[in-house]
Amino acid sequence: MLYINEKINPLQSIITLSIAIFISSFFGISKNVAVKKFIITVTSISLISAFYLNIYSYASIGNFSNFLLSFETLQMIEVSIILFSSLNLLFFISRYNMESDHFVKILILFLFSIICAISVVISKNFLLIFISFCIFILTVFQLVASLNLKIGKVRPYVLGYFLRPALAIILFFFGFSLIYGATDFKNFKQLLQSEAISNPLIALSLVVFGIAIYMYFFLFPFQSPYLKLIKRCEFSSSVIIWFLYFPVGIFMFMKLDEIFIFFIEKNNLYISILFMVLAFVCMFAGNLGAIKTNSLRRIMSFLFLYFIGILLLNISMFSTGLISRPTMEWLNIVNIFLLLVSFLPLYCIFSSIEKNTGSDSIGSMRGFIRSNIYMGINLVIIILSWCGLAYYIKPFLKYFKSVNFLKMGIINIIVLIIVAVVLIFLIVNIFRIIVHFFKTPEKSLVKSIIFPRVLYIYVTFFTLVIVIAGILVLLETLNVDIKVIDFKITEFNFLISIK
């Protein structure tokens, strides 16, 4: 088994999921409930096994690299995030699509999209990255379309939504072509280790990649189809977009960060300013959009945009010397983790309320904590975790210890002001949602909602994760050593050693 594990490294996750697809394909046309439950079990086992093998293979074999694939610490974490997220997505798909005649086919398509996502992360060669990315976007498009077969009014928005990523693919192809034509290199490492990195065509390709990433996330002013789709689509298709489509785009962006960082380290002030402007636009527009809308789905969507802005802010902080590169990478991972552990349980509860009340308005949450104290307390804890941003405390504190504010430099001051302003807006959004939980309901709709037991377990799990993480961060900030584990959430440290 160890010999086989070594020979198939780092494809253990892909092979495990492929076996699940092979088994499921024999039942693709079945509508039997028992068969559907069997396929759910097979899919769950394959995802859990893939998650375990991904970590085990890295721990036992270590880094891997050849002319096609690369599997290092960052790739291991990214694949783990995709698999953990996919296990939660399976919960949503099974909960809302169990009665579909195409349920088994949907799960097969779902597994194939995860394989494509993993392939994007571990690909090293330009051609393999591009092909994996193309197939992934096409598969996610088919998956979202399949989940909304019975909702005809959503189809035009599905098409409009994915026209933006289609354009992004064309731009990626153009960017890769520029690099290959100018250097004849096939991966980013070759490029960074050569003198060709200073070629003007490489700078042009960087601009093209930036536009492609922008179009992939289709931020303002290109997100009208996205907002309409989010409000009208079937519940599980929203989380597919948020926790499969978006993370892969973020990981694709992180593949390009070495090139961006090269130009930033050359003291390119314009790139630093560009990232700061984009970060501010995303964070400010996300908060402002959430304040102006009453739709719960749109509120979550706008706040998701805010967290994308946080990722750009991380790069801005690195470019200004506020944080180191390892810290930037760690903050990006923690940002995605925070998205997972907070948005998944929130959306699960919001979708249950919408399904029972028939209303997507924030007004449907009025008096929720009065009718369901346990779920209400969990929601308050999860939402309050947003305003903590505890993992940013340490980088900023050092600038207020023995450093004169007037001598910090105009760029650093601007970054601090941006963080302060958007954090205020975020707090306004947070308390706007929480206040509705305590208001007197206009109608007693929330009182009639009965949550299944599995939902209580699901939400409790994520609440405990948030509470434990918050306690650890607080202890680290106060320099309190609990003498149990040597692990720093606020620093770049992946190794846990028992003392």
C-alpha positions as CSV (number, residue, x, y, z in Angstrom):
1,M,0.0,0.0,0.0
2,L,2.9,2.4,0.8
3,Y,4.4,1.6,-2.6
4,I,1.2,2.3,-4.4
5,N,0.7,5.5,-2.4
6,E,4.2,6.7,-3.4
7,K,3.6,5.9,-7.1
8,I,0.3,7.7,-7.4
9,N,1.4,10.7,-5.4
10,P,0.0,13.4,-5.6
11,L,-3.1,12.0,-7.4
12,Q,-4.5,10.1,-4.4
13,S,-7.5,12.5,-4.1
14,I,-8.3,12.4,-7.8
15,I,-8.1,8.6,-8.0
16,T,-10.3,8.1,-4.9
17,L,-13.0,10.4,-6.3
18,S,-12.7,8.8,-9.8
19,I,-13.5,5.4,-8.1
20,A,-16.6,6.9,-6.6
21,I,-17.6,8.3,-10.1
22,F,-17.0,4.8,-11.6
23,I,-19.3,3.2,-8.9
24,S,-22.0,5.9,-9.3
25,S,-22.0,5.6,-13.1
26,F,-23.7,2.2,-12.8
27,F,-26.7,3.8,-11.1
28,G,-26.9,7.0,-13.2
29,I,-30.5,6.5,-14.4
30,S,-31.8,5.2,-11.1
31,K,-34.6,7.0,-9.3
32,N,-34.8,4.7,-6.3
33,V,-34.4,6.4,-2.9
34,A,-32.3,3.6,-1.5
35,V,-29.9,3.8,-4.4
36,K,-29.7,7.6,-3.9
37,K,-28.8,7.1,-0.3
38,F,-26.2,4.5,-1.3
39,I,-24.6,6.9,-3.8
40,I,-24.6,9.7,-1.1
41,T,-22.7,7.3,1.2
42,V,-20.2,6.4,-1.5
43,T,-19.6,10.0,-2.3
44,S,-19.2,10.9,1.4
45,I,-16.7,8.1,2.0
46,S,-14.7,9.1,-1.1
47,L,-14.5,12.7,0.0
48,I,-13.5,11.8,3.5
49,S,-10.9,9.3,2.2
50,A,-9.6,11.8,-0.3
51,F,-9.2,14.4,2.5
52,Y,-7.3,11.9,4.7
53,L,-5.1,10.7,1.8
54,N,-4.2,14.2,0.8
55,I,-2.8,15.0,4.2
56,Y,-1.3,11.6,4.8
57,S,0.5,11.5,1.5
58,Y,2.1,14.9,2.2
59,A,3.0,13.9,5.8
60,S,4.6,10.6,4.6
61,I,6.2,11.6,1.3
62,G,6.6,15.4,1.5
63,N,6.9,17.8,-1.4
64,F,6.5,16.6,-4.9
65,S,7.3,18.3,-8.2
66,N,7.7,17.3,-11.8
67,F,7.2,19.0,-15.2
68,L,3.4,18.7,-14.9
69,L,2.5,18.7,-11.2
70,S,3.5,20.4,-7.9
71,F,2.4,19.4,-4.5
72,E,3.8,21.4,-1.6
73,T,2.5,22.7,1.7
74,L,0.3,25.3,0.2
75,Q,-1.2,22.9,-2.4
76,M,-1.9,20.4,0.3
77,I,-3.8,23.0,2.3
78,E,-5.7,24.2,-0.7
79,V,-6.8,20.7,-1.7
80,S,-7.9,20.1,1.9
81,I,-10.0,23.2,1.8
82,I,-11.6,22.1,-1.5
83,L,-12.4,18.6,-0.1
84,F,-13.7,19.9,3.2
85,S,-15.8,22.5,1.4
86,S,-17.1,19.7,-1.0
87,L,-18.2,17.5,1.9
88,N,-20.3,20.4,3.1
89,L,-21.7,21.1,-0.4
90,L,-22.7,17.4,-0.5
91,F,-24.9,18.1,2.6
92,F,-26.6,21.0,0.8
93,I,-27.1,19.1,-2.5
94,S,-28.5,16.0,-0.7
95,R,-30.8,18.1,1.4
96,Y,-32.4,20.1,-1.4
97,N,-32.2,17.8,-4.4
98,M,-32.9,14.3,-3.0
99,E,-36.2,14.2,-4.9
100,S,-34.7,15.1,-8.3
101,D,-34.9,12.4,-11.0
102,H,-31.3,13.4,-12.0
103,F,-29.9,13.2,-8.5
104,V,-27.3,10.6,-9.2
105,K,-26.2,12.4,-12.3
106,I,-25.8,15.6,-10.3
107,L,-23.6,13.8,-7.8
108,I,-21.4,12.4,-10.6
109,L,-21.1,15.9,-12.1
110,F,-20.3,17.3,-8.7
111,L,-17.5,14.8,-8.1
112,F,-16.1,15.5,-11.5
113,S,-16.0,19.3,-10.8
114,I,-14.1,18.6,-7.6
115,I,-11.5,16.6,-9.6
116,C,-11.1,19.5,-11.9
117,A,-10.7,21.9,-9.0
118,I,-8.0,19.7,-7.5
119,S,-6.3,19.5,-10.9
120,V,-6.2,23.3,-11.1
121,V,-4.5,23.5,-7.7
122,I,-1.8,20.9,-8.3
123,S,-1.1,21.7,-11.9
124,K,2.3,23.3,-12.7
125,N,2.5,23.3,-16.5
126,F,0.8,26.3,-18.2
127,L,-1.1,24.0,-20.6
128,L,-2.4,21.7,-17.8
129,I,-3.4,24.7,-15.7
130,F,-5.4,26.2,-18.6
131,I,-7.1,22.9,-19.6
132,S,-8.0,22.1,-16.0
133,F,-9.4,25.6,-15.5
134,C,-11.5,25.5,-18.7
135,I,-13.0,22.1,-17.8
136,F,-13.7,23.2,-14.3
137,I,-15.7,26.3,-15.3
138,L,-17.6,24.2,-17.9
139,T,-18.4,21.5,-15.3
140,V,-19.6,24.1,-12.7
141,F,-21.7,25.7,-15.4
142,Q,-23.3,22.3,-16.1
143,L,-23.7,21.5,-12.4
144,V,-25.5,24.8,-11.6
145,A,-27.7,24.4,-14.7
146,S,-28.6,20.9,-13.6
147,L,-29.5,22.0,-10.1
148,N,-31.9,24.6,-11.6
149,L,-33.6,22.4,-14.3
150,K,-37.1,23.0,-12.7
151,I,-36.6,26.8,-12.3
152,G,-36.9,28.0,-15.9
153,K,-36.6,31.7,-15.0
154,V,-33.0,31.2,-13.8
155,R,-31.6,29.8,-17.0
156,P,-30.9,33.2,-18.7
157,Y,-29.0,34.4,-15.6
158,V,-27.0,31.2,-15.4
159,L,-25.8,31.8,-19.0
160,G,-25.1,35.5,-18.4
161,Y,-23.3,34.6,-15.2
162,F,-20.8,32.3,-16.9
163,L,-20.2,34.5,-19.9
164,R,-17.8,36.4,-17.7
165,P,-15.7,33.4,-16.8
166,A,-15.7,32.4,-20.5
167,L,-14.1,35.8,-21.3
168,A,-11.7,35.2,-18.4
169,I,-10.6,31.9,-20.0
170,I,-9.9,33.7,-23.3
171,L,-7.8,36.3,-21.4
172,F,-5.9,33.5,-19.5
173,F,-5.1,31.9,-22.8
174,F,-3.8,35.2,-24.1
175,G,-1.7,35.7,-21.0
176,F,-0.2,32.2,-21.1
177,S,0.5,32.7,-24.9
178,L,2.4,35.9,-24.2
179,I,4.6,34.2,-21.6
180,Y,5.2,31.1,-23.7
181,G,5.8,33.2,-26.9
182,A,8.3,35.5,-25.1
183,T,10.2,32.9,-23.1
184,D,9.3,29.4,-24.3
185,F,8.9,28.5,-20.6
186,K,6.2,26.1,-19.4
187,N,5.7,27.1,-15.7
188,F,6.1,30.0,-13.4
189,K,9.1,28.7,-11.5
190,Q,11.2,28.6,-14.8
191,L,10.1,32.2,-15.5
192,L,11.0,33.5,-12.0
193,Q,14.4,31.9,-12.1
194,S,15.4,33.5,-15.4
195,E,16.3,37.0,-16.6
196,A,13.3,36.9,-18.9
197,I,11.1,38.1,-16.0
198,S,12.0,41.6,-16.9
199,N,10.7,41.3,-20.4
200,P,8.0,43.9,-21.1
201,L,5.8,41.1,-22.5
202,I,5.8,39.5,-19.1
203,A,4.5,42.8,-17.6
204,L,1.8,42.9,-20.3
205,S,0.8,39.3,-19.5
206,L,0.6,40.3,-15.8
207,V,-1.9,43.0,-16.7
208,V,-3.9,40.5,-18.8
209,F,-4.0,38.0,-15.9
210,G,-5.2,40.7,-13.6
211,I,-8.1,41.6,-16.0
212,A,-8.9,37.9,-16.3
213,I,-9.1,37.4,-12.5
214,Y,-11.3,40.5,-12.3
215,M,-13.6,39.1,-15.0
216,Y,-13.7,35.7,-13.3
217,F,-15.0,37.3,-10.1
218,F,-17.0,39.8,-12.3
219,L,-16.9,42.4,-9.6
220,F,-18.4,45.8,-10.1
221,P,-19.8,46.8,-12.5
222,F,-20.2,43.3,-14.0
223,Q,-22.2,41.5,-11.3
224,S,-25.8,42.1,-12.2
225,P,-26.4,38.6,-13.6
226,Y,-24.7,37.2,-10.5
227,L,-27.0,39.0,-8.1
228,K,-30.1,38.0,-10.0
229,L,-29.0,34.4,-10.2
230,I,-28.2,34.3,-6.4
231,K,-31.6,35.6,-5.5
232,R,-33.6,33.3,-7.9
233,C,-31.6,30.0,-8.0
234,E,-32.0,26.8,-6.1
235,F,-30.5,26.9,-2.6
236,S,-27.6,24.5,-3.1
237,S,-26.4,26.1,-6.4
238,S,-25.5,29.3,-4.4
239,V,-23.1,27.4,-2.2
240,I,-21.6,25.7,-5.2
241,I,-20.7,29.2,-6.6
242,W,-19.5,30.5,-3.2
243,F,-17.5,27.5,-2.0
244,L,-16.3,25.7,-5.2
245,Y,-16.2,28.3,-8.0
246,F,-14.9,31.2,-5.9
247,P,-12.2,29.3,-3.9
248,V,-10.7,27.8,-7.1
249,G,-10.5,31.3,-8.6
250,I,-8.7,32.5,-5.4
251,F,-6.3,29.6,-5.6
252,M,-5.7,30.4,-9.3
253,F,-4.9,33.9,-8.3
254,M,-2.5,32.6,-5.6
255,K,-0.7,30.7,-8.4
256,L,0.0,34.1,-10.0
257,D,1.0,35.8,-6.8
258,E,4.7,35.0,-7.3
259,I,4.8,37.1,-10.5
260,F,2.8,39.9,-8.8
261,I,5.2,39.7,-5.8
262,F,8.2,39.9,-8.1
263,F,7.1,43.3,-9.4
264,I,6.0,44.4,-6.0
265,E,9.4,43.6,-4.5
266,K,10.9,45.7,-7.3
267,N,9.2,48.6,-5.5
268,N,6.6,49.1,-8.2
269,L,4.4,51.7,-6.4
270,Y,1.7,51.5,-9.1
271,I,1.0,47.8,-8.4
272,S,0.8,48.5,-4.7
273,I,-1.6,51.4,-5.2
274,L,-3.7,49.3,-7.6
275,F,-4.2,46.5,-5.1
276,M,-5.1,49.0,-2.4
277,V,-7.7,50.7,-4.6
278,L,-9.2,47.3,-5.7
279,A,-9.2,46.1,-2.0
280,F,-11.0,49.3,-0.9
281,V,-13.5,49.2,-3.8
282,C,-14.4,45.5,-3.0
283,M,-14.6,46.0,0.7
284,F,-16.4,49.3,0.7
285,A,-18.8,48.3,-2.1
286,G,-19.5,44.9,-0.5
287,N,-20.4,46.6,2.8
288,L,-22.5,49.4,1.2
289,G,-24.3,46.9,-1.0
290,A,-25.2,44.8,2.0
291,I,-26.6,47.8,3.8
292,K,-28.8,48.9,0.9
293,T,-30.4,45.5,0.3
294,N,-33.0,43.5,2.3
295,S,-32.4,40.2,0.6
296,L,-30.6,37.7,2.9
297,R,-29.0,36.0,-0.2
298,R,-27.8,39.3,-1.5
299,I,-26.5,40.4,1.9
300,M,-24.4,37.3,2.1
301,S,-23.2,37.8,-1.5
302,F,-22.1,41.4,-0.9
303,L,-20.3,40.3,2.3
304,F,-18.6,37.6,0.3
305,L,-17.3,40.4,-1.9
306,Y,-16.0,42.1,1.2
307,F,-13.9,39.0,2.1
308,I,-12.5,38.9,-1.5
309,G,-11.4,42.5,-0.8
310,I,-9.7,41.2,2.3
311,L,-7.5,38.9,0.1
312,L,-6.5,41.9,-2.0
313,L,-5.8,43.9,1.3
314,N,-3.4,41.1,2.4
315,I,-1.4,41.7,-0.8
316,S,-1.5,45.4,-0.2
317,M,-0.2,45.0,3.4
318,F,2.6,42.9,2.1
319,S,3.5,45.4,-0.6
320,T,3.8,48.2,1.9
321,G,5.9,46.2,4.3
322,L,3.1,45.8,6.9
323,I,3.4,42.0,6.9
324,S,5.8,39.4,5.5
325,R,5.1,37.1,2.5
326,P,4.6,34.0,4.7
327,T,2.2,36.0,6.8
328,M,0.3,37.1,3.7
329,E,-0.1,33.5,2.5
330,W,-1.2,32.4,6.0
331,L,-3.8,35.3,6.2
332,N,-5.2,34.3,2.8
333,I,-5.7,30.7,4.0
334,V,-7.3,31.9,7.3
335,N,-9.6,34.3,5.3
336,I,-10.9,31.3,3.3
337,F,-11.3,29.3,6.5
338,L,-13.3,32.1,8.1
339,L,-15.6,32.1,5.0
340,L,-16.2,28.4,5.3
341,V,-16.9,28.2,9.0
342,S,-19.2,31.2,9.1
343,F,-21.0,31.3,5.7
344,L,-21.9,27.6,5.6
345,P,-23.9,27.3,8.8
346,L,-25.5,30.8,8.2
347,Y,-26.7,30.0,4.8
348,C,-28.0,26.6,6.0
349,I,-30.2,28.4,8.5
350,F,-31.2,31.2,6.2
351,S,-32.2,28.8,3.5
352,S,-34.3,26.8,5.9
353,I,-36.1,29.9,7.0
354,E,-36.7,31.0,3.4
355,K,-37.9,27.6,2.4
356,N,-40.5,27.6,5.3
357,T,-41.6,31.2,5.1
358,G,-41.2,31.7,1.4
359,S,-39.5,35.1,2.1
360,D,-35.9,36.0,1.3
361,S,-36.2,39.3,3.2
362,I,-34.2,40.1,6.3
363,G,-37.6,40.9,7.9
364,S,-38.3,37.1,8.0
365,M,-35.6,36.9,10.7
366,R,-37.4,39.3,13.0
367,G,-37.8,37.7,16.5
368,F,-35.9,34.6,15.5
369,I,-33.9,34.5,18.8
370,R,-37.2,34.6,20.7
371,S,-38.6,31.6,18.9
372,N,-35.5,29.5,18.8
373,I,-33.0,30.6,21.5
374,Y,-30.4,27.9,20.7
375,M,-30.2,28.6,17.0
376,G,-30.3,32.3,17.6
377,I,-27.3,32.2,20.0
378,N,-25.4,30.2,17.5
379,L,-26.1,32.7,14.8
380,V,-25.1,35.6,16.9
381,I,-21.7,34.0,17.7
382,I,-21.1,33.1,14.1
383,I,-21.9,36.6,12.8
384,L,-19.9,38.3,15.5
385,S,-16.8,36.3,14.4
386,W,-16.7,38.6,11.3
387,C,-16.0,41.8,13.2
388,G,-13.1,40.2,15.1
389,L,-10.7,40.0,12.2
390,A,-8.4,38.8,15.0
391,Y,-5.8,37.5,12.7
392,Y,-5.1,41.1,11.7
393,I,-4.5,42.4,15.2
394,K,-0.8,41.4,15.4
395,P,0.4,43.0,12.2
396,F,-1.2,46.3,13.1
397,L,-0.2,46.4,16.8
398,K,3.5,46.6,16.0
399,Y,2.9,49.9,14.2
400,F,1.4,51.4,17.4
401,K,4.3,50.2,19.6
402,S,7.2,52.5,19.6
403,V,6.4,53.8,16.1
404,N,5.4,57.4,15.6
405,F,2.2,57.6,13.6
406,L,3.4,60.6,11.6
407,K,6.6,58.7,10.6
408,M,4.8,55.6,9.3
409,G,4.7,56.7,5.7
410,I,1.7,57.9,3.8
411,I,1.0,54.5,2.2
412,N,0.9,52.6,5.5
413,I,-1.4,55.3,7.0
414,I,-3.8,54.9,4.0
415,V,-3.9,51.2,4.5
416,L,-4.7,51.6,8.2
417,I,-7.4,54.2,7.4
418,I,-9.0,51.8,4.8
419,V,-9.1,49.0,7.3
420,A,-10.7,51.2,10.0
421,V,-13.3,52.6,7.6
422,V,-14.4,49.2,6.1
423,L,-14.4,47.6,9.6
424,I,-16.8,50.3,10.8
425,F,-19.1,49.5,7.9
426,L,-18.8,45.8,8.5
427,I,-19.8,46.3,12.2
428,V,-22.9,48.2,11.0
429,N,-23.9,45.3,8.8
430,I,-23.3,42.8,11.6
431,F,-25.4,44.6,14.1
432,R,-28.1,45.3,11.5
433,I,-28.6,41.6,11.1
434,I,-28.4,40.8,14.8
435,V,-30.9,43.5,15.8
436,H,-33.5,41.8,13.6
437,F,-33.1,38.7,15.7
438,F,-34.4,40.6,18.7
439,K,-37.1,42.7,17.1
440,T,-40.8,41.8,17.6
441,P,-41.9,39.8,14.5
442,E,-44.6,41.3,12.3
443,K,-45.8,37.8,11.6
444,S,-45.2,34.6,13.6
445,L,-43.6,32.9,10.6
446,V,-40.4,31.9,12.3
447,K,-42.2,30.3,15.1
448,S,-43.5,27.6,12.8
449,I,-40.1,26.5,11.6
450,I,-38.9,23.2,12.9
451,F,-35.2,22.5,12.2
452,P,-34.2,18.9,11.7
453,R,-31.9,17.4,14.3
454,V,-29.0,17.1,11.9
455,L,-29.1,20.8,11.3
456,Y,-28.6,21.5,15.0
457,I,-25.5,19.2,15.0
458,Y,-24.2,20.9,11.8
459,V,-24.5,24.4,13.2
460,T,-23.2,23.5,16.6
461,F,-20.0,22.0,15.1
462,F,-19.1,25.2,13.3
463,T,-20.0,27.4,16.3
464,L,-17.6,25.3,18.4
465,V,-14.8,25.7,15.8
466,I,-15.3,29.5,15.8
467,V,-15.3,29.7,19.6
468,I,-12.2,27.6,20.0
469,A,-10.4,29.5,17.2
470,G,-11.4,32.8,18.9
471,I,-10.1,31.7,22.3
472,L,-6.8,30.6,20.8
473,V,-6.3,34.0,19.0
474,L,-7.2,35.9,22.2
475,L,-4.7,33.9,24.2
476,E,-2.0,34.5,21.5
477,T,-2.7,38.2,21.4
478,L,-2.4,38.4,25.2
479,N,0.8,36.2,25.1
480,V,-0.8,33.5,27.3
481,D,0.8,30.1,26.8
482,I,-1.7,27.3,27.5
483,K,1.1,24.7,27.3
484,V,-0.8,22.2,25.3
485,I,0.1,22.9,21.6
486,D,2.7,24.9,19.9
487,F,0.5,26.4,17.2
488,K,0.0,30.0,16.2
489,I,-3.1,31.0,14.4
490,T,-1.9,34.5,13.8
491,E,1.4,33.3,12.3
492,F,2.6,31.2,9.3
493,N,3.1,27.9,11.1
494,F,1.6,24.6,9.8
495,L,3.3,22.3,12.2
496,I,1.6,21.3,15.5
497,S,3.9,19.7,18.0
498,I,2.7,18.4,21.3
499,K,4.8,19.7,24.2
